[in-house]
């Protein structure tokens, strides 16, 4: 089941999945509005959507030209769809002006509220918040969050679940939702509401599910480590639930998210950077490593990934892809000739992204929007490890093992290489240098019995699995059945 879900959602980029789910929410909203199942007028929804879309995309195009960068249009489409869901939908001139203003401010915030090339605040929340403060003095409300209604909750919940599952942030969303329900529900109970009725009211009439799935989960404004993401979710929940006001600034969902973004920046201070292509090196007839020189020192933990932004005539997956860093952190921090490497499958044909990357000449620059991830080794070096790598899933292990070798650290590690190409072991020299014991299996041989045969102390080890969704699902099941209590996974949906 896990592999089927990953295969389905992995067919499109995260940006495209967000676009599709938001479009479905708005389409159902229009339908329900025609049926009088929700309050907003259907033509007001469509009219507001059109105005916000034009304003947001137009502001993004102008700002991108002034900044001399390639505009990320799909990101602006997502922003416009979210803004439409949370502003007042009306065909009156003041309401349309306010909605357009929210879209424009949202687009401009990506260029104006930045830290070393990376925007800090959720654009839609920022646009609605600032437009609301301006509207406070103009007598025009902005943030209405009309999407929070019982009739739309099922489709919103399904969309939020898909996005949180795709980004592996279900725990982050649940922390926010549970805390928001407890805190907001408690306030209702104190005022005399029945506890069950209070929970139902918060879930159906407060925009916690929409905020958790479509806004809190935005990758660019979440911090990179899991504990930091939990802290951010908790901060947003508190700001969402506790009443306060100061002049035109008062408690609102958009303000809660912006405050959470500030917390996220404070605990991580992530920044974007550029990479200059140095060379590409074949790893096998089926895989290639790209080696880059970073524009500045790049701190990351072995096993983390980066998100690469490459302007090109994109396919349905968009302009950005995530790639696990295959080189050790020590190389990226080197004073002389720092390097960052990524490895990938290079099949004939391939995606538009791989074609564009393969066409780059040495010296060309690409942009990295973030480094993140929790697929890192335990700090306790005494824990025995079992790494299961499905093909190109070897890349995080290459970084980790190379880093161990650089530091001269010895660990008890067995690496199981699962490849459909007989004899193909990517980064074999790294495995040998790290003195890791290697076991080679085909996908059909990836069973609990086979693992026990090659690794008799299987149940005493901590598992790490990386590769395509089907390999990850099969390996995780085999390890669990073999008695492995803790299994960390890192799946590659394809590029």
VOVOSE-68578 format. One record per residue (C-alpha): x, y, z. Coordinates in steps of 0.05 Angstrom, whole numbers, plus 32768, in hexadecimal, padded with zeros to 4 digits. Layout:
BEGIN
+------+-------+------+
: east : north :   up :
+------+-------+------+
:    X :     Y :    Z :
...
+------+-------+------+
//
This chain:
BEGIN
+------+-------+------+
: east : north :   up :
+------+-------+------+
: 8000 :  8000 : 8000 :
: 8039 :  802F : 8013 :
: 805C :  8024 : 7FD0 :
: 801B :  802E : 7FA9 :
: 800E :  8072 : 7FCA :
: 8056 :  8088 : 7FBF :
: 8053 :  8072 : 7F76 :
: 8012 :  8098 : 7F6C :
: 8025 :  80DA : 7F8C :
: 806D :  80D4 : 7F73 :
: 8057 :  80DC : 7F2B :
: 8054 :  8127 : 7F34 :
: 807F :  8159 : 7F58 :
: 806C :  8173 : 7F9D :
: 8059 :  81B5 : 7F7D :
: 802C :  8194 : 7F4B :
: 800B :  8169 : 7F80 :
: 7FFD :  81A8 : 7FA9 :
: 7FE0 :  81CA : 7F6C :
: 7FB3 :  818F : 7F5B :
: 7F98 :  8186 : 7FA2 :
: 7F8B :  81D1 : 7FAB :
: 7F68 :  81D3 : 7F67 :
: 7F3C :  8198 : 7F7D :
: 7F2A :  81BC : 7FBE :
: 7F16 :  81FB : 7F98 :
: 7EF0 :  81D4 : 7F63 :
: 7EC7 :  81B1 : 7F98 :
: 7EBC :  81F4 : 7FBB :
: 7EA0 :  8212 : 7F7B :
: 7E73 :  81D5 : 7F72 :
: 7E5A :  81D7 : 7FB9 :
: 7E4F :  8222 : 7FB4 :
: 7E22 :  8217 : 7F78 :
: 7DFC :  81E3 : 7FA1 :
: 7DF8 :  8213 : 7FDC :
: 7E1E :  81E2 : 8008 :
: 7E4F :  8218 : 801D :
: 7E46 :  8262 : 8027 :
: 7E72 :  8284 : 7FF3 :
: 7E55 :  8297 : 7FAF :
: 7E73 :  826A : 7F78 :
: 7E80 :  82A5 : 7F49 :
: 7EA2 :  82CA : 7F83 :
: 7ED1 :  828F : 7F8C :
: 7EE1 :  828D : 7F41 :
: 7EE8 :  82D8 : 7F3C :
: 7F15 :  82DD : 7F79 :
: 7F3F :  82A3 : 7F5E :
: 7F48 :  82C6 : 7F1B :
: 7F5C :  8308 : 7F3B :
: 7F8C :  82E9 : 7F6C :
: 7FAC :  82BC : 7F37 :
: 7FB9 :  82F7 : 7F08 :
: 7FD3 :  8323 : 7F41 :
: 8000 :  82EE : 7F5F :
: 801D :  82D5 : 7F1D :
: 8025 :  831C : 7F03 :
: 804A :  8334 : 7F41 :
: 8076 :  82F6 : 7F3F :
: 8089 :  8302 : 7EF6 :
: 809B :  834B : 7F03 :
: 80C2 :  833C : 7F42 :
: 80E8 :  8303 : 7F20 :
: 80FC :  8330 : 7EE6 :
: 8114 :  8366 : 7F16 :
: 813B :  8332 : 7F3D :
: 8155 :  8314 : 7EFD :
: 813F :  82CE : 7F0F :
: 8113 :  829B : 7EEC :
: 80CC :  829F : 7F0A :
: 80B2 :  8261 : 7F2C :
: 806B :  8265 : 7F10 :
: 804F :  8225 : 7F2E :
: 8062 :  823D : 7F73 :
: 803B :  827D : 7F65 :
: 7FFF :  8255 : 7F4D :
: 7FFF :  822E : 7F8F :
: 8004 :  8270 : 7FB6 :
: 7FC9 :  828D : 7F8F :
: 7F9E :  824F : 7F9B :
: 7FAD :  8252 : 7FE6 :
: 7FA0 :  829D : 7FEA :
: 7F5C :  8292 : 7FC8 :
: 7F4A :  825F : 7FFD :
: 7F57 :  828D : 8037 :
: 7F42 :  82D4 : 8021 :
: 7EFC :  82F0 : 801E :
: 7EDD :  82D9 : 7FDC :
: 7EB0 :  8310 : 7FC1 :
: 7EA4 :  8334 : 7F7F :
: 7EA4 :  8378 : 7FA1 :
: 7EDC :  83A6 : 7F8C :
: 7EFA :  83AF : 7FD2 :
: 7EFC :  8364 : 7FDE :
: 7F1C :  8356 : 7F9A :
: 7F50 :  838D : 7FA5 :
: 7F60 :  8370 : 7FEA :
: 7F66 :  8329 : 7FCD :
: 7F93 :  8342 : 7F95 :
: 7FBD :  8367 : 7FC7 :
: 7FC6 :  8328 : 7FF0 :
: 7FDD :  8303 : 7FB1 :
: 800E :  833A : 7F9E :
: 802B :  833E : 7FE4 :
: 8031 :  82F3 : 7FE6 :
: 8058 :  82F2 : 7FA5 :
: 8086 :  832B : 7FB9 :
: 8095 :  830D : 7FFD :
: 80BD :  82D6 : 7FDA :
: 80ED :  830B : 7FC1 :
: 80EB :  833E : 7FFA :
: 80E9 :  8314 : 8039 :
: 8125 :  82E8 : 802C :
: 8164 :  82D0 : 804D :
: 819E :  82C1 : 801F :
: 8171 :  82B1 : 7FE4 :
: 813B :  828B : 800B :
: 80F6 :  82A5 : 801C :
: 80E6 :  82A0 : 8066 :
: 809B :  82A6 : 806D :
: 8061 :  8280 : 804E :
: 804E :  82AD : 8014 :
: 8002 :  82A3 : 8018 :
: 8000 :  82AF : 8063 :
: 802D :  82EC : 805C :
: 8003 :  8309 : 8025 :
: 7FC1 :  8301 : 804A :
: 7FE0 :  8319 : 808C :
: 7FFE :  8359 : 806F :
: 7FC0 :  8367 : 8044 :
: 7F96 :  835D : 8082 :
: 7FBF :  8391 : 80A9 :
: 7FB7 :  83C2 : 806F :
: 7F6D :  83B1 : 806B :
: 7F66 :  83BF : 80B5 :
: 7F71 :  8408 : 80A8 :
: 7F49 :  8407 : 8067 :
: 7F0E :  83E4 : 8088 :
: 7F14 :  83A6 : 805B :
: 7F1E :  8361 : 8078 :
: 7F49 :  832F : 8053 :
: 7F55 :  82ED : 8078 :
: 7F14 :  82C5 : 807B :
: 7F2C :  827D : 8072 :
: 7EE9 :  826A : 8053 :
: 7F07 :  8226 : 8040 :
: 7EFC :  8210 : 8088 :
: 7EB6 :  81F5 : 8082 :
: 7E99 :  81AF : 8092 :
: 7E85 :  81A2 : 804A :
: 7ECC :  81AB : 8030 :
: 7EF0 :  8188 : 806A :
: 7EF3 :  8143 : 8048 :
: 7F15 :  815B : 8008 :
: 7F42 :  818A : 8030 :
: 7F55 :  8152 : 805E :
: 7F65 :  8122 : 8024 :
: 7F8F :  8158 : 8002 :
: 7FB4 :  8168 : 8043 :
: 7FC0 :  811E : 804F :
: 7FDD :  8114 : 800A :
: 800C :  814F : 8011 :
: 8023 :  813E : 8058 :
: 802E :  80F6 : 8044 :
: 8054 :  8108 : 8006 :
: 8082 :  8136 : 802D :
: 8087 :  8103 : 8067 :
: 806D :  8138 : 8097 :
: 802F :  8117 : 80B2 :
: 804C :  811B : 80F8 :
: 8057 :  8166 : 80F0 :
: 8010 :  8171 : 80D8 :
: 7FF4 :  8145 : 8110 :
: 801A :  816B : 8146 :
: 7FFD :  81AC : 812E :
: 7FB6 :  8190 : 8126 :
: 7FB5 :  816D : 816A :
: 7FD1 :  81A9 : 8190 :
: 7FA3 :  81DA : 816C :
: 7F66 :  81AE : 817B :
: 7F7A :  81A6 : 81C4 :
: 7F89 :  81F0 : 81CF :
: 7F50 :  820D : 81A7 :
: 7F1F :  81D8 : 81BF :
: 7F32 :  81E5 : 8207 :
: 7F1F :  822E : 81FE :
: 7EDB :  8219 : 81E4 :
: 7ED1 :  81E9 : 821E :
: 7EE2 :  821F : 8250 :
: 7EAA :  824A : 8232 :
: 7E78 :  8212 : 823C :
: 7E7D :  81E7 : 81FD :
: 7E79 :  819B : 8201 :
: 7EBF :  817C : 81F6 :
: 7EAA :  8151 : 81BA :
: 7E85 :  818C : 819C :
: 7EC1 :  81B8 : 81A7 :
: 7EEF :  8187 : 8182 :
: 7EBD :  8181 : 8149 :
: 7EB8 :  81CD : 8144 :
: 7F03 :  81D7 : 8142 :
: 7F0D :  81A2 : 810D :
: 7ED4 :  81B8 : 80E0 :
: 7ED3 :  8204 : 80E8 :
: 7F1C :  8215 : 80F8 :
: 7F4D :  8211 : 80BD :
: 7F7E :  81E3 : 80E1 :
: 7F7C :  81AA : 80AE :
: 7F85 :  81D9 : 8072 :
: 7FBD :  81FF : 8095 :
: 7FE1 :  81BF : 80A9 :
: 7FDE :  819D : 8065 :
: 7FE4 :  81D6 : 8034 :
: 800C :  820C : 8058 :
: 8033 :  81F3 : 8095 :
: 804F :  81BB : 8069 :
: 8070 :  81EB : 8038 :
: 80B7 :  81D0 : 8031 :
: 80DA :  8213 : 8027 :
: 80C4 :  8230 : 8069 :
: 80CA :  81F3 : 8096 :
: 810C :  81E7 : 80B9 :
: 8136 :  81AB : 80A2 :
: 8136 :  817E : 80E0 :
: 80FB :  8158 : 80FC :
: 80FF :  8174 : 8143 :
: 8101 :  81BB : 8125 :
: 80C3 :  81AC : 80FD :
: 809F :  8192 : 813B :
: 80B2 :  81D1 : 8160 :
: 8098 :  81FC : 8126 :
: 8056 :  81D6 : 8124 :
: 804D :  81DF : 816F :
: 805C :  8229 : 816A :
: 8029 :  8232 : 8133 :
: 7FF5 :  820C : 815B :
: 7FFF :  8238 : 8198 :
: 7FFD :  8279 : 816F :
: 7FBF :  825E : 814B :
: 7F9A :  824F : 818C :
: 7FAC :  8284 : 81BF :
: 7F86 :  82C7 : 81B7 :
: 7FAF :  8307 : 81B3 :
: 7FAC :  834A : 818F :
: 7FD5 :  8388 : 8186 :
: 7FB5 :  83BF : 815D :
: 7FA8 :  83A3 : 8117 :
: 7FCE :  8363 : 8128 :
: 7FA4 :  832D : 8148 :
: 7FA3 :  82E2 : 814C :
: 7F95 :  82C3 : 8109 :
: 7FAA :  8283 : 80E4 :
: 7FD6 :  82AA : 80B4 :
: 7FFA :  82CE : 80ED :
: 8003 :  828B : 8112 :
: 8026 :  826E : 80D5 :
: 8052 :  82AB : 80CB :
: 8067 :  82A8 : 8114 :
: 8077 :  825E : 810A :
: 80A1 :  826F : 80CD :
: 80C9 :  829F : 80F8 :
: 80D4 :  8268 : 812C :
: 80EB :  823A : 80F4 :
: 811D :  826D : 80DB :
: 8136 :  8279 : 8121 :
: 8146 :  8230 : 812D :
: 8164 :  8220 : 80E9 :
: 8177 :  825E : 80C0 :
: 8178 :  8235 : 8080 :
: 8191 :  8259 : 8042 :
: 8192 :  824C : 7FF7 :
: 81D2 :  8249 : 7FCF :
: 81EB :  823B : 7F89 :
: 8214 :  8202 : 7F6C :
: 8245 :  8205 : 7F33 :
: 824A :  81C5 : 7F0A :
: 8291 :  81AB : 7F0B :
: 8289 :  8167 : 7EE9 :
: 825C :  812B : 7EE0 :
: 8277 :  80E6 : 7EEC :
: 8256 :  80A3 : 7ED8 :
: 8249 :  8076 : 7F14 :
: 8231 :  803D : 7EE7 :
: 8212 :  8036 : 7EA3 :
: 81D0 :  8049 : 7EC4 :
: 81E4 :  8080 : 7EF5 :
: 820B :  80C2 : 7EF7 :
: 8228 :  80ED : 7F2D :
: 8227 :  8139 : 7F26 :
: 825D :  815E : 7F4C :
: 8254 :  81A7 : 7F5E :
: 827A :  81DF : 7F80 :
: 824D :  8203 : 7FB3 :
: 824C :  824F : 7FB4 :
: 8258 :  824E : 7FFF :
: 8265 :  821C : 8037 :
: 8229 :  81EF : 803D :
: 821B :  81CE : 8080 :
: 81F2 :  818F : 807C :
: 81EE :  814B : 809D :
: 8201 :  810C : 8076 :
: 81C2 :  80ED : 805B :
: 819D :  812F : 804F :
: 8183 :  8147 : 800C :
: 8183 :  8187 : 7FE4 :
: 814D :  81A6 : 7FB8 :
: 8168 :  81BA : 7F75 :
: 8146 :  81F2 : 7F4C :
: 8155 :  81ED : 7F02 :
: 8130 :  821C : 7ED2 :
: 811E :  81F5 : 7E93 :
: 80E3 :  81E2 : 7E67 :
: 80C6 :  81B8 : 7EA0 :
: 8099 :  817C : 7E9C :
: 805F :  8170 : 7ECC :
: 8091 :  8168 : 7F06 :
: 80A7 :  81B1 : 7F04 :
: 80E9 :  81D5 : 7F0D :
: 8102 :  81B7 : 7F4E :
: 8118 :  8172 : 7F65 :
: 8135 :  8157 : 7FA5 :
: 8176 :  812E : 7FA4 :
: 819A :  810D : 7FDD :
: 81E0 :  8128 : 7FE5 :
: 8211 :  80F0 : 7FD4 :
: 8251 :  8112 : 7FED :
: 8266 :  811A : 8036 :
: 825C :  815C : 805B :
: 82A7 :  8161 : 8064 :
: 82B0 :  816C : 8018 :
: 827D :  81A4 : 8017 :
: 82A1 :  81C7 : 8050 :
: 82E6 :  81C0 : 8032 :
: 830D :  8201 : 802B :
: 832F :  81E9 : 7FEB :
: 8300 :  81D2 : 7FB3 :
: 82C0 :  81C5 : 7FDA :
: 8292 :  8193 : 7FB8 :
: 824A :  817B : 7FBC :
: 8235 :  813F : 7F93 :
: 81F1 :  8121 : 7F81 :
: 81E7 :  80DE : 7F5E :
: 81AC :  80CA : 7F33 :
: 8192 :  8097 : 7F02 :
: 819C :  80AD : 7EBA :
: 816E :  8082 : 7E90 :
: 8164 :  808F : 7E46 :
: 8130 :  80C4 : 7E3D :
: 8127 :  80D9 : 7E85 :
: 8101 :  8114 : 7EA1 :
: 8107 :  815B : 7E88 :
: 812E :  816B : 7EC7 :
: 8162 :  8135 : 7EBA :
: 8168 :  814A : 7E72 :
: 8174 :  8193 : 7E86 :
: 81A6 :  817E : 7EBB :
: 81CA :  8151 : 7E8A :
: 81CF :  818B : 7E58 :
: 81F3 :  81B9 : 7E89 :
: 823A :  81CB : 7E78 :
: 8270 :  81CD : 7EAD :
: 826F :  8211 : 7ECE :
: 8223 :  8217 : 7ECA :
: 81FF :  822B : 7F0A :
: 81C1 :  820F : 7F2A :
: 819C :  8224 : 7F69 :
: 8191 :  81FC : 7FA9 :
: 8154 :  8214 : 7FD0 :
: 815F :  81E9 : 800E :
: 8183 :  81B0 : 802F :
: 815A :  8186 : 805F :
: 8149 :  8141 : 8077 :
: 814C :  8112 : 80B3 :
: 816A :  80D5 : 8092 :
: 81A8 :  80DA : 80BC :
: 81D0 :  80A8 : 80E4 :
: 81C7 :  80A2 : 8130 :
: 81F8 :  80C9 : 815A :
: 8208 :  808A : 8182 :
: 823F :  8068 : 815B :
: 8236 :  8026 : 8181 :
: 81F2 :  8017 : 815F :
: 81FA :  7FE2 : 8129 :
: 81DB :  7FF7 : 80E7 :
: 81BD :  7FD5 : 80AA :
: 81B9 :  8000 : 806C :
: 818C :  7FE8 : 8033 :
: 819A :  800E : 7FF2 :
: 816D :  8005 : 7FB5 :
: 8197 :  801B : 7F79 :
: 81A1 :  8066 : 7F7B :
: 8189 :  8063 : 7FC2 :
: 81D2 :  8058 : 7FD3 :
: 81DE :  80A4 : 7FD0 :
: 81CD :  80B5 : 8019 :
: 81F7 :  807A : 8031 :
: 8231 :  8091 : 8005 :
: 8230 :  80D4 : 8028 :
: 822B :  80B4 : 806D :
: 8260 :  807F : 8062 :
: 8290 :  80B1 : 8042 :
: 8286 :  80E0 : 807C :
: 8296 :  80A8 : 80AE :
: 82D5 :  8098 : 8086 :
: 82E9 :  80E2 : 8085 :
: 82E3 :  80E5 : 80D0 :
: 8304 :  80A1 : 80DB :
: 82C6 :  8088 : 8100 :
: 82BA :  803D : 8102 :
: 8273 :  8022 : 8106 :
: 8254 :  7FDD : 8100 :
: 8230 :  7FE5 : 80BD :
: 8214 :  7FB3 : 808B :
: 81FE :  7FCE : 8047 :
: 81CB :  7FA6 : 801F :
: 81CD :  7FBC : 7FD6 :
: 818D :  7FAD : 7FAF :
: 8196 :  7FB5 : 7F64 :
: 8171 :  7F9F : 7F26 :
: 81B3 :  7FA3 : 7F00 :
: 81E0 :  7F68 : 7F14 :
: 8222 :  7F7D : 7F30 :
: 8210 :  7FC7 : 7F35 :
: 8226 :  7FE3 : 7F78 :
: 8228 :  802F : 7F76 :
: 825E :  8051 : 7F9F :
: 8282 :  800E : 7FAA :
: 82C3 :  8033 : 7FBA :
: 82A0 :  8059 : 7FF2 :
: 8287 :  8018 : 8010 :
: 82CD :  7FFA : 800E :
: 82ED :  8037 : 802C :
: 82BB :  8037 : 8066 :
: 82C7 :  7FEC : 8071 :
: 827C :  7FDE : 806D :
: 8267 :  7F96 : 8062 :
: 823F :  7F92 : 8021 :
: 8208 :  7F62 : 800D :
: 81ED :  7F62 : 7FC6 :
: 81A4 :  7F4E : 7FB8 :
: 8173 :  7F54 : 7F7F :
: 812E :  7F71 : 7F8C :
: 8110 :  7F2B : 7F8C :
: 8141 :  7F15 : 7FC2 :
: 812F :  7F4D : 7FF2 :
: 810C :  7F22 : 8026 :
: 8110 :  7F19 : 8070 :
: 812F :  7ED3 : 8068 :
: 8165 :  7EED : 8039 :
: 8176 :  7F26 : 8068 :
: 817A :  7EF7 : 80A4 :
: 81A7 :  7EC9 : 807C :
: 81D8 :  7F00 : 806A :
: 81D1 :  7F28 : 80AB :
: 81C6 :  7EF7 : 80E4 :
: 81C2 :  7F2E : 8118 :
: 818D :  7F52 : 80F0 :
: 815D :  7F5F : 812A :
: 8193 :  7F83 : 8152 :
: 81A0 :  7FB7 : 811D :
: 8180 :  7FFA : 810C :
: 8166 :  7FFC : 80C5 :
: 8170 :  8032 : 8090 :
: 814E :  8029 : 804D :
: 8155 :  8055 : 800F :
: 813E :  804D : 7FC8 :
: 8100 :  804B : 7F9C :
: 80BC :  8045 : 7FC0 :
: 80B3 :  7FFB : 7FAF :
: 80F8 :  7FE9 : 7FCA :
: 80EE :  8013 : 8008 :
: 80AB :  7FF3 : 8017 :
: 80C5 :  7FAC : 800B :
: 8104 :  7FB7 : 8035 :
: 80DF :  7FD8 : 806E :
: 80AE :  7F9D : 8071 :
: 80E7 :  7F6A : 806F :
: 810D :  7F8E : 80A6 :
: 80D0 :  7F94 : 80D2 :
: 80C1 :  7F4A : 80CB :
: 810A :  7F3C : 80DA :
: 8104 :  7F5E : 811E :
: 8124 :  7FA1 : 810E :
: 8101 :  7FD1 : 813D :
: 8116 :  8014 : 811E :
: 8116 :  801E : 80D3 :
: 8125 :  8062 : 80B3 :
: 8110 :  806B : 806B :
: 8122 :  809B : 8033 :
: 80FD :  808F : 7FF2 :
: 810B :  80AB : 7FAC :
: 80CC :  80B7 : 7F82 :
: 80F3 :  80C2 : 7F42 :
: 8109 :  8100 : 7F1D :
+------+-------+------+
//
